[in-house]
Amino acid sequence: MKPIKIGNIVIENPVILAPMCGVTDAPYRHEVAKFGCGYTVSEMIASRAALLDLKNANQKAQRGEFEKVMAVQIAGFEADVMAEVAKKIADQGADIIDINFGCPVKKVVNGMAGSALMKHEDLATKIMESVVKAVSIPVTVKMRKGWNEENQNAAKLAKIAEDVGVKMVTIHGRTRAQLYDGKADWEFIRSVCDSVKIPVIVNGDIKNGQDARCAMEISGANGVMIGRATYGKPWLISQIIDELCGREVKIEPCAKGKWQIIASHMEGIAELYGKQAGVGIARKHLSWYSSGLCGSSEYRGRINQCNDFDEVMRMTGEFWGI
């Protein structure tokens, strides 16, 4: 694994945390960054909504203490609005702006944003041009193979992106029509790598270090982006980095080590959202941390019925034997 350059920014270990709505907030990215993740991406910020609620946008874009390089992802279909939001985010200290052309969620697609833009290359081009011109920091794009099997235009759109000044593209190896069904097509991504000189990142179905190695070898990509596989396992990033660097892969933390991660994560949630609002967010992550462990089903049932943050943490400590 070699470092990559995104404009003037060097990423030493291009194992990247994917943007995930409702997941990759500052506390989550903070924990993942502790394990050597050199590049993290915020959850998606809807551009029009961001202009109406800058406080919420600022909260989503808040930087975690250990984040080395942080991108903020924006989505929308109005080029001028996206450019304005990108400029505000850049002025607040983001390192990179990432444009979302990949989200397959119906609500986003019906609003002509996310992967819907892969059907409208002229509009997608206008958005990329506007955002690139609006900011002095690097701009990247995340997309899918295309809209459906008959319309797989990622290589073409990646070349357009390069021509207008985008510095990196990430490809999820599925079409929008597939959603998350089937298997990510890493082989397809090689056609994108062959079409551009900027870095290309492979995304989709990368669950461990062996998957990451295979994805890079098959796709020819310059790095990997990891998403859902990190749920409840922020240390996975360090294991993947070890595998790609040819080092002995670290074992996952012991129960005490996991508790320390959990406690730090929950403290971050309480600090960012407050305990009253944060308890629902905390329960989601606590369920992921406990997945597959003895007694976890009963534990999840108990915390999901509790709306008191401190009581949830007391039950969590008890579950982890603290």
C-alpha positions, 0 to 999 in steps of 0.5 A: 500500500502506497501513500496517495495525494489528494491535491496537496494532501498526502494520505499515508495509509489510504484506508478510508472511513466511508460517509454513513448517514446517522453513523459517521458523526464526530464521536464515531470518526474520533474512535476510528481515527484512533486506530490509524485511519488517515482519512475520514468522511463525515455523514452526508450534509444535504446542501439546501437543508444546510443553508437553512440549518447551519447549526445542524450542518456544523454539528455534522461537520465537527472534527474529532480530536484524532482526525488527521484528514477530514472530508465533509460530504455534501449532497444536492442537485443545485450547483450554486447552493452546493458551491455556497455550502462547500465554501462555508464548510471549507471556511470552517476548517474541512480539509476536503469536500466530497460530493455525493453521487452515490447515495441510493436511498429513495428519499435522496434519489427522488430529490434528484441528488445522490446516485440520481445524478449519474443519470444526468451527466450535464448537471453532475458536471455543472455541480462538480465545476461549481464546487471546485471553483468555489473552494481552494481545498481539494474536491472529491466525488463518491459514486456508484457503477451507474444507475443500472446494469444498462447505464454503467457510466462511472468511468466516463463520469470519473474522467469528466470529474478529473477534467474539471479539477476533482482530485479523487474518485471513490467507486462503490461497486454496485449500481443504484438499482442494486441498492446493497443487494448482490456482490460489489463488482471490484473488477468493474472499478479497474475500468475507472482506474484505467480512465483517469490519472487521479487516485481511485478508491474501491468501496463495497463488501470490504469486511476485513484485511483479506477483502481489502487486499483482494479488492485492491488487486482486482480493481487496481485501486489506490486505496479502500473505503470501509463502511458498515464493517466498522459498526461496533469494530472501530479497531478493524481499520488498524487490522486492515492497515496491517494487512495491506502493509504486510505487518502482523495483524493486531488481534482485536481488543480484550473486553477491558479494551473494548470497554475503554473504547465504548466509554470514550465513544459514549462520552463523546456522544453525550458531549456533542448531543447532550444525554437526553438526545444522545441516548438513542444514538448511544443505544444504536452503537452499543447494540453493534458493540455487543453483537454476537456476544453471550447475553447480548440479545437480553442486554439490547432489549434492556437498553432499548427500553431505557431512556436514561443515558446514565442508566444505559451506561450502568447496564453497559458496564455490567454487561462488559463486566466492569 
